[in-house]
Amino acid sequence: MKKITIVLFALLITSCVQKQYLKSVLVKVDARGVENVKSIGIKGDFTNPRWKTEIPMTDDDNDGIFEATLSQETAVYNVEFKFVKNGEIYELIGKPNRVLQFEYKPETIVYSAKFNDMESIVIERE
């Protein structure tokens, strides 16, 4: 019993809970030139369940640039995601996921990209 108590005590002392900070991310994706777009969304490791739930994006001004604002208090270092066309067609087939890294503080970020293009990413931090 003494060994179990010592191990449990050691785990409690060495484990720490990281402080969570508010991350607010405006995600913009340029879908101009992409054929047959009915909708654009985001799936990733931050949805529940992971990679199953789609976060819808909107194009209120019909300019072909879809947007969504994501806000959450979290202590995660980064998130991985991809844009999805019409609820089922993932971009970047056979290529790595998009990755957005966070700093350990509250952040407001604008993430801009072009659908199916990893070279066009612009990240602005306020």
Summary of the structure (lengths in Angstrom):
residues: 126
radius of gyration: 18.7
end to end distance: 52.8
largest distance: 67.3
contacts: 302
relative contact order: 0.24
helix: 10%
strand: 47%
